[in-house]
Amino acid sequence: MEYTKPLAKLIEHFQHLPSIGPKTAQRLALYVVKMPENEVRNFALALTEAKSTISYCEECFNMSCSSPCEICSNPSRNKGVICVVAETKDLMAIEKTNEYNGLYHVLQGLISPIDGIGPDDIRIKELLFRVNKNNISEIILALNPSVEGEATSLYLTKLLKPFNIKISRIAFGLPMGSELEYVDEMTLARALEGRVEL
Amino acid sequence: MEYTKPLAKLIEHFQHLPSIGPKTAQRLALYVVKMPENEVRNFALALTEAKSTISYCEECFNMSCSSPCEICSNPSRNKGVICVVAETKDLMAIEKTNEYNGLYHVLQGLISPIDGIGPDDIRIKELLFRVNKNNISEIILALNPSVEGEATSLYLTKLLKPFNIKISRIAFGLPMGSELEYVDEMTLARALEGRVEL
C-alpha cells in the first residue's frame, strides 16, 4: 500500500530507531498524527535539543551537557574508584542501583577483532592516563559477560596490573529470582567458579 | 539516577508513545544522541510535518494530506463497494493484502458503552449519508472480532438493512499456519459456525 507522503517519511524515521520494526513504526507514526500539535512540537524540539546540547565528558566519556559531567564534578563522589563500562547505558544501569558512589570511565565500545575494533578504537588510553594522573585505589570492570567483554577485561587487567592498584570485576552468576534448574550451563559454571566463602 | 536534562526530556517524550516502556525510551534517546545531526533534524521535521499536513478525508475519514484522499479520488477504484473499518491502521492492513479495490469508511472508533462511546461518537451518520447519496452495491464490515467490534457490526447491520444492499462481514476462523489443537475455543467455534461448503 502507499502511505500518504509525510506519514511514509515519519514511519521511515521511526523504523531507523533500534528495536522498532515496520509495524511498530506505523503505530507510532499514526499515534503522533493524533497527538496534540504542541506535544508533537515539543517532542521534535526535545530531539534536536538533546542532539545539539549533549556531548561527552572529556574526563570519563559519559554523555553529558557539561564537561566534566555531573558525576565527575560531584564533590560527594569517591574520586578514588573508577568503574569501567562499555557504554553510557551501562553507566545508567549501575547508577540506578544506587549502590555505587565512585567515578566511571565509559570505553565507548569493546575490543572486537571481528568488527575491526581494536584497543586503540576505544577509550583505553584515556583510562590509563586517568589512572596515571590521579590517585586511584580501585578499578572495577563492569563489562558484559560476552566474548568482547571478556577480551576487553583481560586486556585491561594486563595493562592495569603494573599500576599496583586493586582491580576487580563485577560478579557473574545466577540472576536473582532465577532457578538453578533452568539456568544455562555457562552461567552455572561461572557461578560455581565464582563461589564465595560464607 | 539523574539523567542530564535534555536527555531526560527526550526519554519522557519517547515514553509517552504507545508500547514504549522506560527501558526502550532510554535506549531510543541514547540512540538519537549518537545519530548524525542532520538525521535528527530531519526526524524532528518529519514529526511536525506529519502532524501539520495530515488530516482526515471528508469522504471516508482516512488519514490523508488531501480531501478526498488518495483512495477516494483514485479513478481505478471500485466506487460501488465500501469496506468499513474502525481505524486508519485497519485500512492500512487491508491495503497491504492487495486484495481489495473498493473504497473505505473509517469509523474512527467502535461503539463501546463502557468507555462512553455511543453510535453518535463515531462516523456512522457519515456512512449512512454516503450509502444514501451514492450508488453502493456492497458494504463489507471489517471490524475486530471483539465485543466492541461485534456490537458495532450488529448495529450497522440493522441500520443498513433498509437500504437493500449486500452487507458482508470478513470471515473469522483459523489464522493461516495455526494448528487446530492449539487454537482457542472461541476461534474454533467461529470457524465451525462459518464453515464453507466445498
Contacts between the chains, C-beta under 8 A, distances in Angstrom:
chain1	res1	chain2	res2	distance
A	1	B	92	6.0
A	1	B	95	3.3
A	1	B	96	5.1
A	1	B	98	7.8
A	2	B	70	6.9
A	2	B	95	8.0
A	3	B	92	7.5
A	4	B	54	6.4
A	4	B	63	6.8
A	4	B	64	5.1
A	4	B	65	5.0
A	4	B	66	7.9
A	4	B	69	7.5
A	4	B	70	6.6
A	5	B	65	6.7
A	6	B	46	7.0
A	6	B	49	4.9
A	6	B	50	4.4
A	6	B	53	4.9
A	6	B	54	5.9
A	6	B	65	6.4
A	7	B	50	5.8
A	7	B	54	6.0
A	7	B	63	6.8
A	9	B	46	4.7
A	9	B	49	7.3
A	9	B	50	7.1
A	10	B	46	4.5
A	10	B	47	6.4
A	10	B	49	7.7
A	10	B	50	4.3
A	12	B	46	7.9
A	13	B	42	7.0
A	13	B	43	4.4
A	13	B	46	4.9
A	13	B	47	7.9
A	16	B	39	7.6
A	17	B	28	5.3
A	17	B	31	6.0
A	17	B	32	7.7
A	18	B	27	6.3
A	18	B	28	7.1
A	18	B	31	5.4
A	19	B	24	6.4
A	19	B	27	6.9
A	19	B	28	8.0
A	20	B	28	7.8
A	24	B	19	6.4
A	26	B	89	6.8
A	26	B	92	6.7
A	27	B	18	6.2
A	27	B	19	6.9
A	27	B	89	6.9
A	28	B	17	5.2
A	28	B	18	7.1
A	28	B	19	8.0
A	28	B	20	7.7
A	29	B	50	6.6
A	30	B	63	7.2
A	30	B	87	7.9
A	30	B	88	6.1
A	30	B	89	5.7
A	31	B	17	6.0
A	31	B	18	5.4
A	32	B	17	7.7
A	32	B	47	6.0
A	32	B	50	6.1
A	32	B	51	6.4
A	33	B	50	5.7
A	33	B	51	6.2
A	33	B	54	5.1
A	33	B	63	6.1
A	35	B	51	7.0
A	37	B	51	5.8
A	37	B	52	7.3
A	39	B	16	7.6
A	40	B	47	5.5
A	40	B	48	6.0
A	40	B	51	4.2
A	41	B	48	6.0
A	41	B	51	7.9
A	42	B	13	7.0
A	43	B	13	4.4
A	43	B	47	5.9
A	44	B	44	3.8
A	44	B	45	7.3
A	44	B	47	4.5
A	44	B	48	4.9
A	45	B	44	7.3
A	46	B	6	7.0
A	46	B	9	4.7
A	46	B	10	4.5
A	46	B	12	7.9
A	46	B	13	4.9
A	47	B	10	6.4
A	47	B	13	7.9
A	47	B	32	6.0
A	47	B	40	5.6
A	47	B	43	5.9
A	47	B	44	4.5
A	47	B	47	7.5
A	48	B	40	6.0
A	48	B	41	5.9
A	48	B	44	4.9
A	49	B	6	4.9
A	49	B	9	7.3
A	49	B	10	7.7
A	50	B	6	4.4
A	50	B	7	5.8
A	50	B	9	7.1
A	50	B	10	4.3
A	50	B	29	6.6
A	50	B	32	6.1
A	50	B	33	5.7
A	50	B	40	8.0
A	51	B	32	6.4
A	51	B	33	6.2
A	51	B	35	7.0
A	51	B	37	5.8
A	51	B	40	4.1
A	51	B	41	7.8
A	52	B	37	7.3
A	53	B	6	4.9
A	54	B	4	6.4
A	54	B	6	5.9
A	54	B	7	6.0
A	54	B	33	5.0
A	63	B	4	6.8
A	63	B	7	6.8
A	63	B	30	7.2
A	63	B	33	6.0
A	64	B	4	5.2
A	65	B	4	5.0
A	65	B	5	6.8
A	65	B	6	6.5
A	66	B	4	7.9
A	69	B	4	7.6
A	70	B	2	6.9
A	70	B	4	6.6
A	87	B	30	7.9
A	88	B	30	6.1
A	89	B	26	6.8
A	89	B	27	6.8
A	89	B	30	5.7
A	92	B	1	6.0
A	92	B	3	7.6
A	92	B	26	6.7
A	95	B	1	3.3
A	96	B	1	5.2
A	98	B	1	7.8
